[in-house]
Amino acid sequence: MANTKFPKGFLWGGATAANQIEGAYLEDGKGLTTVDLMPIGKNRFNVLLGNIDSLTPKENEFYPSHEAIDFYHRYKEDIALFAEMGFKSFRMSIAWTRIFPNGDDESPNEKGLQFYDDVFDELRKYNIEPVVTTCHFDVPVAVIEKYNGWKNRKMVDLYERYTRTIFNRYKDKVKYWMTFNEINMLLHLPFVGAGIVLEEGENKLQTLYQAAHHQLVASALAVKACHEIIPDAQIGCMLAAGSTYPYTSNPDDVWEAMTRDRESFFFIDVQSRGEYPGYAKRFFKDNNIHIEMEDWDEDILREHTVDYIGFSYYASRCISTDPDILGDQTEGNVFASVKNPYLTTSEWGWTIDPKGLRITANQLYDRYQKPLFIVENGLGAVDIPEADGSVNDDYRIDYLRAHFEEMAEAIEDGVEIIGYTSWGPIDLVSASTGEMKKRYGYIYVDKDNDGNGTLQRSKKKSFDWYKKVIASNGVDL
Ligand code: BG6
């Protein structure tokens, strides 16, 4: 491994999302959000894609987000454990529906605002820097009913009102912000990313890219508002990253890999460089996509670009143009990927590729020349507690260590990385499957897929290991 020191002040920590930890889904005035309609089990994937027949929870389904891990009532205990591990930062999201329960309410919900004040105060007590996503797979259900979610331009105004409200309220407490979590996921999971319910016969690509335009303008307006209201804050974008490798050196495969990457880079190109790239214009032309824009949209996009590039990295992807090879796909991940013969996969079929983190980080830095923040990475695995309750998760330690070594290499390559927050430092509800069994945490939560368990927290073996990594600023792996 490169003999690299992580930069002073490196923001080691963990990352979560409101809907995967808080629970209390209707408490203190909170409104229903998209994830509150996503059951565990066979119907979940249909809903993720927007094939949904009702916008109210059903009696015969189990919805993991409704209680999640009850962070809403247990945040003090959880933050104390993060502090014990030495966290420098904690990534979390604000639930839009705690602040504006219907998304378009005239005034914000004070109880919702107060909850996040309390959480930020608790973090500050331990000198943990909050890193806040304004929207993590979180669209108020009421605006889906009323406006069809992000299909509608109206969402830009509503999001601007929401973000201005939270910037004003938390301007002294939060200095790191992100606009939309994994914004490129909108193309793959339209209901999750944008509250879009697709109708029969509609031009899907037209709808998705129009919604993407609305989010991109909304994101730029949030950057503008953040810079005005909190001049000493930094605000970033957030990409579901992971480089695409060509399966062979056949130029068709190479071109296909580049095209797949551009599908994702498209969003960040706009958010970071401030304009629609040429390849996107060609794609729109070839696919009969016409983006409706206001006169000032291009100015807004150009003038209000992000300060840093936040990204998640779980896996690299691999693509082929050969139909026989294309048939051999990895399972479980929303990004279509051919099995890479050089790599293994997790229990959920996600490719494990530590070096891919170095490759992805270099690729992003070469492209944008802005600081990077790795805001998600980790191994979802089944943990089986021993008879005495301990969890010896050496597999998780091995996964993280290998990724930290490659992160160090990337830093040595000259890539500016400001922090690393591993996904789910405490076990939480899986976004894709709704399971509790898919665990990422250093902290075990006693709860199973059916909702049984005491919710008691306990430390896994990886808890002390990560504590040591942070204390040595990445030297002692
Ligand atoms: C990212 C999301 O896609 O991956 C998280 O931002 C999600 O919300 C994480 O939880 C891991 O995915 P999963 O499906 O294992 O929970």
Boltz pocket constraint, residues with backbone or C-beta under 6 A from the ligand:
constraints:
  - pocket:
      binder: B
      contacts: [[A, 17], [A, 20], [A, 137], [A, 181], [A, 182], [A, 240], [A, 312], [A, 376], [A, 380], [A, 423], [A, 429], [A, 430], [A, 431], [A, 432], [A, 433], [A, 438]]
      max_distance: 6.0
